[in-house]
Amino acid sequence: VEKIEEQLASLRIAKRSTLSEEPAYLLDIDVSKPAQSESSRFVAVSCSNKSIRVYNRETLNFLREYSSCPGILNGVRFARTCDSIVFSACSDGTVKCWDIRLATQKAVQIFSGYPSNVFISFDINCSDLIICAGTEKVEKDTFLVFWDARGVTNCASATKEPLGVYSESHNDDITKICFHPIKPNLVVSGSTDGLVNVFDINEDNEDDALISTCNSDSSVSFIGWSGKDYRQVYCMTHDEGFCWWDIAQLDTEEPITLLHVLDVRDAVCLENDSLHYLVGGLYHEKADKLFLVGGTSTGNIHLISCGTGGLSRVGTLCGGHSATVRSFCWNLTDESLLTGGEDAQLLLWKPGAVERSLAKKAPMKIASSVQKRVRVHNSSLKSRKK
């Protein structure tokens, strides 16, 4: 574990993407899943200007851009088995799929929902067989919608209908969906209703599929899997809380809650600095260790070690971003980190790297708000004096 923490603390900027003509918040990042003999070739970024941008993984050179106007794109994911296929959920009630090998700007596949659906979250399972998207609440309804993802075609805008929906397990916006990293039948969903639900989609109906319901007591902003064989689930909340559960303890007398922190900003001791927000989490398989990523409004990135005894800071990455960091993607293969933020910059960090130009960019003011990513219900959050 100490070696892992040393590697994280030694991360330095290796590359910066060049600022585009239309700067935008970088809300979500994913890297292509490489074949065993290769490293990942592409980075896809979901932006606040309703577009997805694709970059070269090593150079951060810009390659392609896909737009979904007038809809808003939420999230970005590469297929596991083909590194040129990329997906994104859209507020127009579709999940769109692009093939970056093709010159066309059109989606090669469109997974359509039902007329009232506004998708704000999605994921694709580890076998590339099933896509699941989560909706905003419309009247009294909120849905998890499923599609068969097999057979992505080269026929532009080919449309697929849903396999079915889950409609009973959440009663507010479904803000995050995350399939299990190695078991294609398991998926966890999080909502502004505070609930984190784990499902086995191999079961015949929603009641049987619901394995566990964990309550974070607040609006869920991020969820993930951790632990050996990924038998743990964790979440972060919009008021910077953190919850961590052991799903393997469901059938035992042991409590499933490993840690519950009401406000991480108060729980992590930082000398001469502060923690303003959480971005997400990352589980390190080799070290069997969960880390959280947080930051400051001036662009510093804090790496936080997570244990059942509490949270502690591992290190801080400074001098990269000049505004709030909104997204990251960690590559276990080469221990590199990609980060994106409200300064419209995409940064690649590597252990011991040296950046050629050290000029720090000035903060940007962009009219579009990060709230486009998810509508937070302020009424459900505890007001807090900063």
C-alpha positions as CSV (number, residue, x, y, z in Angstrom):
1,V,0.0,0.0,0.0
2,E,2.8,2.4,0.8
3,K,4.2,1.9,-2.7
4,I,0.9,2.7,-4.2
5,E,0.6,5.9,-2.1
6,E,4.1,6.9,-3.2
7,Q,3.2,6.4,-6.8
8,L,0.1,8.5,-6.4
9,A,2.1,11.2,-4.6
10,S,4.7,11.2,-7.4
11,L,2.2,12.0,-10.2
12,R,3.2,14.9,-12.4
13,I,1.8,16.5,-15.5
14,A,2.9,14.7,-18.6
15,K,0.6,16.2,-21.2
16,R,-2.1,18.9,-21.6
17,S,-4.7,19.0,-24.3
18,T,-4.9,22.2,-26.3
19,L,-7.8,24.4,-25.5
20,S,-10.6,24.1,-28.1
21,E,-12.2,27.0,-29.9
22,E,-15.3,26.5,-27.8
23,P,-14.2,25.8,-24.2
24,A,-16.4,23.7,-22.1
25,Y,-16.5,22.0,-18.7
26,L,-15.1,18.4,-18.9
27,L,-17.7,16.4,-17.1
28,D,-16.8,12.7,-17.6
29,I,-13.7,10.8,-18.9
30,D,-13.2,7.3,-20.2
31,V,-10.3,5.5,-21.8
32,S,-10.6,2.8,-24.4
33,K,-10.2,-0.7,-23.2
34,P,-7.0,-2.1,-24.8
35,A,-6.3,-5.6,-26.2
36,Q,-3.8,-7.4,-24.0
37,S,-0.9,-6.6,-26.2
38,E,-1.7,-2.9,-26.5
39,S,-2.1,0.1,-24.4
40,S,-5.4,2.0,-24.6
41,R,-5.4,4.3,-27.7
42,F,-8.2,6.8,-27.1
43,V,-9.7,9.1,-24.5
44,A,-13.3,10.3,-24.7
45,V,-14.6,13.3,-22.8
46,S,-18.2,14.4,-22.2
47,C,-18.4,18.2,-22.3
48,S,-20.9,20.7,-21.1
49,N,-21.4,22.1,-24.6
50,K,-23.4,18.9,-25.5
51,S,-20.5,17.2,-27.2
52,I,-18.1,14.2,-26.9
53,R,-14.5,14.8,-27.8
54,V,-12.1,12.0,-28.6
55,Y,-8.3,12.4,-28.0
56,N,-5.2,10.3,-28.6
57,R,-4.5,8.6,-25.2
58,E,-0.7,9.3,-25.2
59,T,-0.4,12.7,-26.9
60,L,-3.8,14.2,-26.0
61,N,-4.1,15.3,-29.6
62,F,-7.7,16.1,-30.6
63,L,-9.2,13.5,-33.0
64,R,-13.0,13.8,-33.3
65,E,-16.1,15.5,-31.9
66,Y,-19.7,14.3,-31.7
67,S,-22.6,16.5,-31.0
68,S,-26.1,15.6,-29.8
69,C,-27.8,19.1,-30.0
70,P,-30.4,19.9,-28.9
71,G,-30.0,17.1,-26.3
72,I,-27.5,17.1,-23.4
73,L,-25.0,14.2,-23.2
74,N,-24.5,12.5,-19.9
75,G,-21.5,10.3,-19.3
76,V,-19.2,8.5,-21.8
77,R,-18.1,4.9,-22.0
78,F,-16.1,2.8,-24.4
79,A,-17.1,-0.7,-25.2
80,R,-15.0,-3.3,-23.4
81,T,-14.3,-5.5,-26.4
82,C,-13.8,-2.8,-29.1
83,D,-11.7,0.2,-28.4
84,S,-13.3,2.3,-31.2
85,I,-16.9,2.1,-30.0
86,V,-18.0,4.8,-27.6
87,F,-21.5,5.4,-25.9
88,S,-23.2,8.3,-24.2
89,A,-26.7,8.8,-22.7
90,C,-28.7,11.7,-24.0
91,S,-31.4,13.9,-22.5
92,D,-33.5,13.3,-25.6
93,G,-34.4,9.8,-24.3
94,T,-31.7,7.8,-26.2
95,V,-28.3,6.3,-25.7
96,K,-26.1,7.0,-28.7
97,C,-23.2,4.9,-30.0
98,W,-20.4,6.2,-32.2
99,D,-17.6,4.4,-34.1
100,I,-14.5,6.6,-34.2
101,R,-13.1,4.6,-37.1
102,L,-15.7,6.1,-39.4
103,A,-15.7,9.6,-40.9
104,T,-19.4,10.1,-40.1
105,Q,-20.6,12.4,-37.3
106,K,-23.8,10.4,-37.0
107,A,-24.4,7.8,-34.3
108,V,-24.0,4.2,-35.7
109,Q,-26.6,3.0,-33.2
110,I,-29.4,4.7,-31.2
111,F,-30.9,2.9,-28.2
112,S,-34.3,4.6,-27.8
113,G,-36.2,4.9,-24.6
114,Y,-39.9,5.6,-23.9
115,P,-41.4,9.0,-24.9
116,S,-41.1,10.6,-21.4
117,N,-37.6,9.4,-20.7
118,V,-34.8,11.9,-20.0
119,F,-31.6,10.0,-19.4
120,I,-29.0,11.4,-17.0
121,S,-26.9,8.3,-16.3
122,F,-26.0,5.0,-17.9
123,D,-23.4,2.2,-18.1
124,I,-22.7,-0.8,-20.3
125,N,-21.8,-4.2,-18.7
126,C,-18.4,-5.9,-18.8
127,S,-19.4,-8.3,-21.5
128,D,-20.8,-5.5,-23.8
129,L,-24.2,-7.3,-23.8
130,I,-26.5,-5.0,-21.8
131,I,-26.8,-1.2,-21.6
132,C,-28.7,0.4,-18.7
133,A,-29.8,4.0,-18.5
134,G,-31.4,6.0,-15.6
135,T,-34.0,8.7,-16.0
136,E,-35.0,11.9,-14.4
137,K,-38.2,11.8,-12.4
138,V,-41.2,12.7,-14.7
139,E,-44.4,13.2,-12.7
140,K,-44.2,10.2,-10.4
141,D,-42.1,7.9,-12.6
142,T,-38.4,7.1,-12.6
143,F,-36.9,4.2,-14.6
144,L,-33.9,2.0,-15.2
145,V,-34.1,1.1,-18.9
146,F,-32.3,-1.9,-20.4
147,W,-31.2,-2.7,-24.0
148,D,-29.5,-5.6,-25.7
149,A,-26.2,-4.0,-26.9
150,R,-25.1,-6.8,-29.2
151,G,-24.7,-6.2,-32.9
152,V,-23.7,-2.5,-33.2
153,T,-24.2,-1.8,-36.8
154,N,-22.4,0.4,-39.4
155,C,-25.9,1.6,-40.5
156,A,-26.0,5.2,-39.3
157,S,-28.8,5.8,-36.8
158,A,-30.1,2.2,-36.6
159,T,-32.5,2.2,-33.7
160,K,-33.0,-0.4,-30.9
161,E,-36.0,-0.6,-28.6
162,P,-35.7,-1.4,-24.9
163,L,-35.7,-5.0,-23.4
164,G,-37.6,-3.7,-20.4
165,V,-37.5,-1.4,-17.3
166,Y,-37.3,-1.4,-13.6
167,S,-39.7,1.2,-12.2
168,E,-40.3,0.4,-8.5
169,S,-36.9,0.7,-6.8
170,H,-36.2,4.4,-6.9
171,N,-38.6,7.4,-6.5
172,D,-36.4,10.2,-7.8
173,D,-33.7,11.0,-10.4
174,I,-31.3,8.1,-11.0
175,T,-28.0,10.0,-11.0
176,K,-25.5,7.1,-11.4
177,I,-25.4,3.5,-12.8
178,C,-22.4,1.2,-12.5
179,F,-22.2,-2.4,-13.7
180,H,-20.0,-4.8,-11.8
181,P,-16.4,-4.9,-13.2
182,I,-16.3,-8.7,-13.7
183,K,-19.9,-10.0,-13.2
184,P,-22.0,-8.9,-16.1
185,N,-25.3,-9.6,-14.3
186,L,-24.8,-7.2,-11.4
187,V,-25.5,-3.5,-11.5
188,V,-25.7,-0.8,-8.8
189,S,-27.8,2.4,-9.1
190,G,-27.8,5.6,-7.1
191,S,-30.5,8.3,-6.9
192,T,-31.3,11.7,-5.4
193,D,-33.7,9.7,-3.2
194,G,-30.6,8.6,-1.2
195,L,-30.9,4.9,-2.1
196,V,-28.1,2.7,-3.6
197,N,-29.6,-0.4,-5.1
198,V,-27.8,-3.6,-6.2
199,F,-29.6,-5.7,-8.8
200,D,-29.0,-9.2,-10.4
201,I,-30.5,-8.6,-13.8
202,N,-30.5,-12.4,-14.5
203,E,-33.6,-12.6,-12.3
204,D,-37.0,-12.6,-14.0
205,N,-38.5,-9.5,-12.4
206,E,-37.5,-6.4,-10.5
207,D,-38.5,-7.7,-7.0
208,D,-36.4,-10.8,-7.4
209,A,-33.5,-8.8,-9.0
210,L,-33.1,-6.4,-6.1
211,I,-30.3,-7.9,-4.0
212,S,-29.9,-5.0,-1.6
213,T,-30.9,-1.5,-0.8
214,C,-28.5,0.8,1.1
215,N,-29.5,4.2,2.3
216,S,-27.0,7.1,2.1
217,D,-29.4,9.5,3.7
218,S,-28.6,12.0,1.0
219,S,-28.6,12.7,-2.8
220,V,-26.2,10.3,-4.5
221,S,-23.5,11.8,-6.8
222,F,-21.1,8.9,-7.4
223,I,-21.1,5.1,-6.9
224,G,-18.6,2.4,-7.5
225,W,-17.5,-1.2,-6.6
226,S,-14.5,-2.1,-4.5
227,G,-12.9,-4.9,-2.4
228,K,-11.6,-8.3,-3.3
229,D,-13.9,-9.7,-6.1
230,Y,-15.6,-6.4,-6.0
231,R,-18.1,-7.4,-3.3
232,Q,-18.3,-3.9,-1.7
233,V,-20.2,-0.8,-2.9
234,Y,-19.5,2.8,-2.1
235,C,-21.1,6.1,-2.8
236,M,-20.6,9.8,-2.5
237,T,-23.4,12.4,-2.0
238,H,-24.1,15.9,-3.3
239,D,-23.4,17.3,0.1
240,E,-19.9,15.6,0.2
241,G,-20.8,12.6,2.3
242,F,-19.3,9.1,1.9
243,C,-20.8,5.6,2.5
244,W,-19.2,2.2,2.1
245,W,-21.0,-1.1,2.3
246,D,-19.9,-4.8,2.2
247,I,-22.5,-6.7,0.1
248,A,-20.9,-10.0,1.0
249,Q,-22.2,-9.6,4.6
250,L,-25.9,-9.5,3.5
251,D,-26.5,-13.1,4.5
252,T,-24.6,-12.9,7.8
253,E,-25.2,-11.3,11.2
254,E,-22.4,-8.8,10.6
255,P,-23.3,-5.1,9.8
256,I,-22.8,-4.3,6.1
257,T,-21.8,-0.7,6.7
258,L,-18.0,-0.3,6.6
259,L,-17.9,3.4,6.9
260,H,-20.3,6.3,6.9
261,V,-18.9,9.9,6.8
262,L,-21.5,12.7,6.9
263,D,-19.1,15.3,5.5
264,V,-15.7,14.3,4.1
265,R,-14.6,18.0,4.2
266,D,-14.7,17.9,8.0
267,A,-13.3,14.4,8.3
268,V,-10.0,14.7,6.3
269,C,-7.4,16.8,8.0
270,L,-5.4,18.9,5.6
271,E,-2.6,21.2,6.6
272,N,-2.6,24.7,5.0
273,D,-5.3,23.6,2.5
274,S,-8.9,22.6,2.3
275,L,-11.2,20.1,0.7
276,H,-14.1,21.7,-1.1
277,Y,-15.7,18.7,-2.9
278,L,-15.4,15.0,-3.9
279,V,-15.1,14.0,-7.5
280,G,-15.2,10.2,-7.3
281,G,-13.4,7.0,-6.1
282,L,-11.0,4.4,-7.5
283,Y,-10.3,0.9,-6.3
284,H,-6.7,-0.4,-6.6
285,E,-6.9,-4.2,-7.2
286,K,-3.2,-5.0,-6.4
287,A,-3.2,-3.1,-3.1
288,D,-6.8,-4.0,-2.3
289,K,-7.3,-0.3,-1.4
290,L,-10.0,2.2,-2.1
291,F,-9.0,5.8,-2.8
292,L,-11.2,8.9,-3.1
293,V,-10.5,11.9,-5.3
294,G,-11.5,15.4,-4.1
295,G,-10.4,18.9,-4.8
296,T,-10.5,22.7,-4.3
297,S,-12.1,25.4,-6.3
298,T,-8.7,26.6,-7.4
299,G,-7.9,23.2,-9.1
300,N,-5.8,21.3,-6.5
301,I,-6.6,17.6,-6.5
302,H,-6.5,15.7,-3.2
303,L,-6.0,11.9,-3.1
304,I,-7.6,10.3,0.0
305,S,-7.0,6.8,1.3
306,C,-10.1,5.0,2.6
307,G,-10.1,2.5,5.4
308,T,-12.7,1.1,7.9
309,G,-11.1,3.3,10.5
310,G,-11.6,6.5,8.5
311,L,-10.2,8.7,5.7
312,S,-6.7,10.1,5.4
313,R,-5.0,12.3,2.7
314,V,-2.3,10.5,0.6
315,G,-1.2,13.6,-1.4
316,T,-2.2,16.7,-3.4
317,L,-1.6,17.4,-7.1
318,C,-1.0,21.1,-7.6
319,G,-0.3,23.3,-10.5
320,G,-2.4,21.6,-13.1
321,H,-5.9,22.9,-13.1
322,S,-7.0,26.4,-12.3
323,A,-10.6,25.7,-11.5
324,T,-12.8,22.9,-10.1
325,V,-11.9,19.4,-11.3
326,R,-15.0,17.5,-12.4
327,S,-13.8,14.2,-13.8
328,F,-10.9,11.7,-13.8
329,C,-9.9,8.3,-15.1
330,W,-7.2,6.3,-13.5
331,N,-5.2,3.7,-15.5
332,L,-3.9,0.9,-13.4
333,T,-1.6,-0.4,-16.1
334,D,0.8,2.5,-16.1
335,E,-0.5,4.2,-12.9
336,S,-1.4,7.3,-14.9
337,L,-4.3,9.7,-14.2
338,L,-6.4,11.8,-16.5
339,T,-8.3,14.8,-15.1
340,G,-10.7,17.3,-16.6
341,G,-12.2,20.4,-15.1
342,E,-14.1,23.7,-15.4
343,D,-11.0,25.3,-16.9
344,A,-11.6,23.2,-20.0
345,Q,-8.3,21.4,-19.7
346,L,-7.6,17.7,-20.0
347,L,-4.4,16.7,-18.2
348,L,-2.4,13.4,-18.3
349,W,-0.5,12.8,-15.0
350,K,2.3,10.2,-14.8
351,P,4.7,9.2,-12.0
352,G,7.8,11.4,-12.2
353,A,6.8,13.0,-15.5
354,V,8.2,16.4,-16.5
355,E,6.0,18.9,-18.4
356,R,7.7,20.9,-21.1
357,S,5.6,24.1,-20.6
358,L,4.8,25.0,-17.0
359,A,2.6,28.0,-17.9
360,K,-0.5,27.8,-15.7
361,K,-3.7,28.7,-17.5
362,A,-6.0,31.5,-16.1
363,P,-9.4,30.4,-14.8
364,M,-12.2,30.4,-17.3
365,K,-15.8,31.7,-16.8
366,I,-18.2,29.6,-18.8
367,A,-21.9,30.3,-18.9
368,S,-22.9,26.7,-18.9
369,S,-23.2,25.2,-15.5
370,V,-22.0,21.8,-14.2
371,Q,-25.6,21.4,-13.0
372,K,-26.4,20.3,-16.6
373,R,-24.8,17.0,-15.6
374,V,-27.5,16.2,-13.1
375,R,-30.4,18.1,-11.5
376,V,-29.8,18.3,-7.8
377,H,-32.9,18.6,-5.6
378,N,-31.8,21.2,-3.1
379,S,-34.8,20.6,-1.0
380,S,-33.4,17.1,-0.2
381,L,-30.1,18.4,0.9
382,K,-29.2,19.7,4.3
383,S,-28.2,23.3,4.1
384,R,-24.7,23.9,5.2
385,K,-22.7,27.0,6.0
386,K,-19.4,27.0,4.2
